[in-house]
Amino acid sequence: MDNTQLIKLAQEAAKKAYAPYSGFNVGAALLCKSGNVYTGCNVENSSYGASNCAERTAVFKAVSEGERDFVKIAIVSEKGGLTFPCGICRQVLSEFMPNGRIVLYSDEQGIKEFALNELLPYAFKL
């Protein structure tokens, strides 16, 4: 699956976000080594710590279906700018795709791709 297709799936996922507090709808599309794609959106809660990011939603969906090897993840927001994963999401992604790629989209900059280890060079490991 190419980056453009993955971005489109992430954009569709962002439309499903539940973000009444921030108004910041985010979508993610996670490509697994198997070729399967899992999407996720952010889900907010009035108890902010109970909220979940789009990236982790996609990862948890994939893991709950038995997937463990991820290739890349596309992340977009409906605001149109590049939306980098937060620190918690970077750490979660590093568990399953330490050599994976992060694909972002901006209306102004188009598609940008980064190695996860560029965004989290010293990930926590046991």
PyRosetta script that sets phi, psi and omega in degrees:
from pyrosetta import init, pose_from_sequence

init()
pose = pose_from_sequence("MDNTQLIKLAQEAAKKAYAPYSGFNVGAALLCKSGNVYTGCNVENSSYGASNCAERTAVFKAVSEGERDFVKIAIVSEKGGLTFPCGICRQVLSEFMPNGRIVLYSDEQGIKEFALNELLPYAFKL")
pose.set_psi(1, 132.0)
pose.set_omega(1, -178.9)
pose.set_phi(2, -85.8)
pose.set_psi(2, 168.3)
pose.set_omega(2, -175.8)
pose.set_phi(3, -62.2)
pose.set_psi(3, -35.6)
pose.set_omega(3, -179.8)
pose.set_phi(4, -63.4)
pose.set_psi(4, -43.1)
pose.set_omega(4, 178.8)
pose.set_phi(5, -65.4)
pose.set_psi(5, -40.7)
pose.set_omega(5, -179.9)
pose.set_phi(6, -65.7)
pose.set_psi(6, -39.9)
pose.set_omega(6, 177.1)
pose.set_phi(7, -62.1)
pose.set_psi(7, -43.1)
pose.set_omega(7, -179.9)
pose.set_phi(8, -61.6)
pose.set_psi(8, -40.4)
pose.set_omega(8, 177.4)
pose.set_phi(9, -65.0)
pose.set_psi(9, -39.0)
pose.set_omega(9, 177.6)
pose.set_phi(10, -65.9)
pose.set_psi(10, -38.4)
pose.set_omega(10, 177.9)
pose.set_phi(11, -63.6)
pose.set_psi(11, -39.8)
pose.set_omega(11, 176.8)
pose.set_phi(12, -64.4)
pose.set_psi(12, -40.9)
pose.set_omega(12, 179.4)
pose.set_phi(13, -63.5)
pose.set_psi(13, -37.8)
pose.set_omega(13, -179.2)
pose.set_phi(14, -61.0)
pose.set_psi(14, -28.8)
pose.set_omega(14, 179.2)
pose.set_phi(15, -66.6)
pose.set_psi(15, -19.2)
pose.set_omega(15, -178.3)
pose.set_phi(16, -94.9)
pose.set_psi(16, -1.1)
pose.set_omega(16, -176.6)
pose.set_phi(17, -59.5)
pose.set_psi(17, 149.2)
pose.set_omega(17, 173.6)
pose.set_phi(18, -113.5)
pose.set_psi(18, 96.1)
pose.set_omega(18, -174.4)
pose.set_phi(19, -133.5)
pose.set_psi(19, 59.2)
pose.set_omega(19, -177.1)
pose.set_phi(20, -71.2)
pose.set_psi(20, -16.9)
pose.set_omega(20, -176.3)
pose.set_phi(21, -94.0)
pose.set_psi(21, -44.1)
pose.set_omega(21, -179.0)
pose.set_phi(22, -93.7)
pose.set_psi(22, -27.2)
pose.set_omega(22, -173.6)
pose.set_phi(23, 67.8)
pose.set_psi(23, 18.0)
pose.set_omega(23, -175.7)
pose.set_phi(24, -110.8)
pose.set_psi(24, 89.1)
pose.set_omega(24, -178.3)
pose.set_phi(25, -80.3)
pose.set_psi(25, 126.8)
pose.set_omega(25, -179.0)
pose.set_phi(26, -125.7)
pose.set_psi(26, 142.8)
pose.set_omega(26, 175.8)
pose.set_phi(27, -129.4)
pose.set_psi(27, 151.3)
pose.set_omega(27, 178.9)
pose.set_phi(28, -138.1)
pose.set_psi(28, 149.3)
pose.set_omega(28, 174.0)
pose.set_phi(29, -134.1)
pose.set_psi(29, 119.2)
pose.set_omega(29, -173.4)
pose.set_phi(30, -106.2)
pose.set_psi(30, 120.2)
pose.set_omega(30, 177.9)
pose.set_phi(31, -94.6)
pose.set_psi(31, 123.7)
pose.set_omega(31, 179.1)
pose.set_phi(32, -94.9)
pose.set_psi(32, 159.0)
pose.set_omega(32, 178.2)
pose.set_phi(33, -57.3)
pose.set_psi(33, -30.1)
pose.set_omega(33, 179.5)
pose.set_phi(34, -68.4)
pose.set_psi(34, -15.4)
pose.set_omega(34, -175.4)
pose.set_phi(35, 98.8)
pose.set_psi(35, -12.8)
pose.set_omega(35, 176.8)
pose.set_phi(36, -71.3)
pose.set_psi(36, 148.5)
pose.set_omega(36, 177.6)
pose.set_phi(37, -122.1)
pose.set_psi(37, 134.1)
pose.set_omega(37, 177.0)
pose.set_phi(38, -120.5)
pose.set_psi(38, 132.2)
pose.set_omega(38, -179.9)
pose.set_phi(39, -105.1)
pose.set_psi(39, 161.2)
pose.set_omega(39, 176.9)
pose.set_phi(40, -154.7)
pose.set_psi(40, 157.1)
pose.set_omega(40, 175.0)
pose.set_phi(41, -131.8)
pose.set_psi(41, 163.0)
pose.set_omega(41, 176.3)
pose.set_phi(42, -76.5)
pose.set_psi(42, 144.2)
pose.set_omega(42, 179.8)
pose.set_phi(43, -129.4)
pose.set_psi(43, 109.4)
pose.set_omega(43, -178.2)
pose.set_phi(44, -90.5)
pose.set_psi(44, 164.0)
pose.set_omega(44, 178.3)
pose.set_phi(45, -145.6)
pose.set_psi(45, 149.6)
pose.set_omega(45, -179.2)
pose.set_phi(46, -62.7)
pose.set_psi(46, -24.3)
pose.set_omega(46, 169.3)
pose.set_phi(47, -90.9)
pose.set_psi(47, 93.9)
pose.set_omega(47, -166.9)
pose.set_phi(48, -50.7)
pose.set_psi(48, -33.9)
pose.set_omega(48, 179.4)
pose.set_phi(49, -64.7)
pose.set_psi(49, -18.1)
pose.set_omega(49, 179.3)
pose.set_phi(50, -87.9)
pose.set_psi(50, 0.4)
pose.set_omega(50, 178.7)
pose.set_phi(51, -75.9)
pose.set_psi(51, 158.9)
pose.set_omega(51, 179.2)
pose.set_phi(52, -136.1)
pose.set_psi(52, 136.7)
pose.set_omega(52, 179.6)
pose.set_phi(53, -76.9)
pose.set_psi(53, 159.3)
pose.set_omega(53, 179.5)
pose.set_phi(54, -60.1)
pose.set_psi(54, -40.8)
pose.set_omega(54, -177.2)
pose.set_phi(55, -62.9)
pose.set_psi(55, -46.7)
pose.set_omega(55, -179.8)
pose.set_phi(56, -68.7)
pose.set_psi(56, -33.4)
pose.set_omega(56, 175.6)
pose.set_phi(57, -59.4)
pose.set_psi(57, -46.0)
pose.set_omega(57, 179.5)
pose.set_phi(58, -64.0)
pose.set_psi(58, -43.5)
pose.set_omega(58, 179.9)
pose.set_phi(59, -62.8)
pose.set_psi(59, -45.8)
pose.set_omega(59, -177.0)
pose.set_phi(60, -66.9)
pose.set_psi(60, -35.6)
pose.set_omega(60, 174.9)
pose.set_phi(61, -62.3)
pose.set_psi(61, -45.0)
pose.set_omega(61, -178.9)
pose.set_phi(62, -64.1)
pose.set_psi(62, -46.9)
pose.set_omega(62, -178.9)
pose.set_phi(63, -63.0)
pose.set_psi(63, -38.9)
pose.set_omega(63, -179.6)
pose.set_phi(64, -66.8)
pose.set_psi(64, -16.2)
pose.set_omega(64, 177.0)
pose.set_phi(65, -100.6)
pose.set_psi(65, 7.4)
pose.set_omega(65, 175.1)
pose.set_phi(66, 96.0)
pose.set_psi(66, 2.4)
pose.set_omega(66, 179.8)
pose.set_phi(67, -80.4)
pose.set_psi(67, 143.4)
pose.set_omega(67, 178.3)
pose.set_phi(68, -137.0)
pose.set_psi(68, -14.6)
pose.set_omega(68, -177.1)
pose.set_phi(69, -114.0)
pose.set_psi(69, 112.8)
pose.set_omega(69, -178.5)
pose.set_phi(70, -110.8)
pose.set_psi(70, 143.4)
pose.set_omega(70, -177.5)
pose.set_phi(71, -98.5)
pose.set_psi(71, -51.2)
pose.set_omega(71, -179.6)
pose.set_phi(72, -160.2)
pose.set_psi(72, 162.5)
pose.set_omega(72, 179.3)
pose.set_phi(73, -135.5)
pose.set_psi(73, 134.3)
pose.set_omega(73, 174.7)
pose.set_phi(74, -99.4)
pose.set_psi(74, 138.4)
pose.set_omega(74, -178.8)
pose.set_phi(75, -133.2)
pose.set_psi(75, 130.2)
pose.set_omega(75, 178.3)
pose.set_phi(76, -139.1)
pose.set_psi(76, 159.2)
pose.set_omega(76, 170.7)
pose.set_phi(77, -127.2)
pose.set_psi(77, 157.7)
pose.set_omega(77, 179.2)
pose.set_phi(78, -75.0)
pose.set_psi(78, -6.9)
pose.set_omega(78, 177.0)
pose.set_phi(79, -75.5)
pose.set_psi(79, -20.5)
pose.set_omega(79, 173.7)
pose.set_phi(80, 98.0)
pose.set_psi(80, -14.7)
pose.set_omega(80, 179.7)
pose.set_phi(81, -90.2)
pose.set_psi(81, 171.5)
pose.set_omega(81, 175.1)
pose.set_phi(82, -62.5)
pose.set_psi(82, 132.3)
pose.set_omega(82, -178.9)
pose.set_phi(83, -120.2)
pose.set_psi(83, 98.1)
pose.set_omega(83, 179.9)
pose.set_phi(84, -77.9)
pose.set_psi(84, 149.5)
pose.set_omega(84, 177.3)
pose.set_phi(85, -67.8)
pose.set_psi(85, 147.2)
pose.set_omega(85, 177.5)
pose.set_phi(86, -70.3)
pose.set_psi(86, 172.9)
pose.set_omega(86, -178.9)
pose.set_phi(87, -60.6)
pose.set_psi(87, -42.3)
pose.set_omega(87, 179.3)
pose.set_phi(88, -62.1)
pose.set_psi(88, -45.1)
pose.set_omega(88, 179.9)
pose.set_phi(89, -63.9)
pose.set_psi(89, -39.1)
pose.set_omega(89, 178.0)
pose.set_phi(90, -60.5)
pose.set_psi(90, -42.6)
pose.set_omega(90, 179.6)
pose.set_phi(91, -65.6)
pose.set_psi(91, -43.6)
pose.set_omega(91, 178.4)
pose.set_phi(92, -62.0)
pose.set_psi(92, -44.1)
pose.set_omega(92, 179.2)
pose.set_phi(93, -61.7)
pose.set_psi(93, -37.1)
pose.set_omega(93, -178.3)
pose.set_phi(94, -64.0)
pose.set_psi(94, -23.2)
pose.set_omega(94, 178.5)
pose.set_phi(95, -66.5)
pose.set_psi(95, -34.9)
pose.set_omega(95, -172.8)
pose.set_phi(96, -112.5)
pose.set_psi(96, -17.1)
pose.set_omega(96, -179.2)
pose.set_phi(97, -145.9)
pose.set_psi(97, 63.2)
pose.set_omega(97, -177.3)
pose.set_phi(98, -59.1)
pose.set_psi(98, -25.2)
pose.set_omega(98, 177.8)
pose.set_phi(99, -108.9)
pose.set_psi(99, 19.4)
pose.set_omega(99, -175.9)
pose.set_phi(100, -77.6)
pose.set_psi(100, 174.6)
pose.set_omega(100, -177.3)
pose.set_phi(101, -118.1)
pose.set_psi(101, 144.3)
pose.set_omega(101, 176.5)
pose.set_phi(102, -110.5)
pose.set_psi(102, 123.1)
pose.set_omega(102, -178.1)
pose.set_phi(103, -112.3)
pose.set_psi(103, 122.9)
pose.set_omega(103, -178.7)
pose.set_phi(104, -120.8)
pose.set_psi(104, 158.3)
pose.set_omega(104, 178.9)
pose.set_phi(105, -134.2)
pose.set_psi(105, 139.0)
pose.set_omega(105, 174.6)
pose.set_phi(106, -133.2)
pose.set_psi(106, 139.4)
pose.set_omega(106, 176.4)
pose.set_phi(107, -56.7)
pose.set_psi(107, -36.1)
pose.set_omega(107, -177.0)
pose.set_phi(108, -85.0)
pose.set_psi(108, -36.8)
pose.set_omega(108, -172.9)
pose.set_phi(109, -103.6)
pose.set_psi(109, -9.6)
pose.set_omega(109, -177.6)
pose.set_phi(110, 75.2)
pose.set_psi(110, -150.4)
pose.set_omega(110, -178.0)
pose.set_phi(111, -87.5)
pose.set_psi(111, 131.8)
pose.set_omega(111, 175.9)
pose.set_phi(112, -125.2)
pose.set_psi(112, 141.1)
pose.set_omega(112, -179.5)
pose.set_phi(113, -126.7)
pose.set_psi(113, 137.8)
pose.set_omega(113, -177.7)
pose.set_phi(114, -132.9)
pose.set_psi(114, 149.2)
pose.set_omega(114, 169.5)
pose.set_phi(115, -76.3)
pose.set_psi(115, 139.0)
pose.set_omega(115, 179.2)
pose.set_phi(116, -56.4)
pose.set_psi(116, -39.4)
pose.set_omega(116, -178.6)
pose.set_phi(117, -68.1)
pose.set_psi(117, -13.9)
pose.set_omega(117, 171.0)
pose.set_phi(118, -72.1)
pose.set_psi(118, -35.5)
pose.set_omega(118, -177.0)
pose.set_phi(119, -87.4)
pose.set_psi(119, -21.8)
pose.set_omega(119, 179.0)
pose.set_phi(120, -142.4)
pose.set_psi(120, 77.1)
pose.set_omega(120, -172.7)
pose.set_phi(121, -69.1)
pose.set_psi(121, -22.5)
pose.set_omega(121, -177.7)
pose.set_phi(122, -126.5)
pose.set_psi(122, 59.8)
pose.set_omega(122, -179.0)
pose.set_phi(123, -62.0)
pose.set_psi(123, 145.4)
pose.set_omega(123, 176.8)
pose.set_phi(124, -69.1)
pose.set_psi(124, 131.7)
pose.set_omega(124, 177.5)
pose.set_phi(125, -135.2)
pose.set_psi(125, 143.5)
pose.set_omega(125, 174.2)
pose.set_phi(126, -82.5)
pose.dump_pdb("model.pdb")
